[in-house]
């Protein structure tokens, strides 16, 4: 029970310290960087999907050739 109340007190202290020391500005900058990172990851994801689809098509063609033989 003591640990629970200690956790609540520490949590409240951390929230007030975050707000007092400019948490909003920090959150904005982290958010902008997260958006930029997400956009870069989308490019990699699209490239990976295109490459994977190409490999799947080649695999299917090879399987058809093997079945014909």
Secondary structure, DSSP 8 states (H G I E B T S, - for coil): -HHHHHHHHHHHHHHHHHHHTTHHHHHHHHHHHHHHHHHHHHHHHHHHHHHHHHHHHHHHHHHHHHHH-
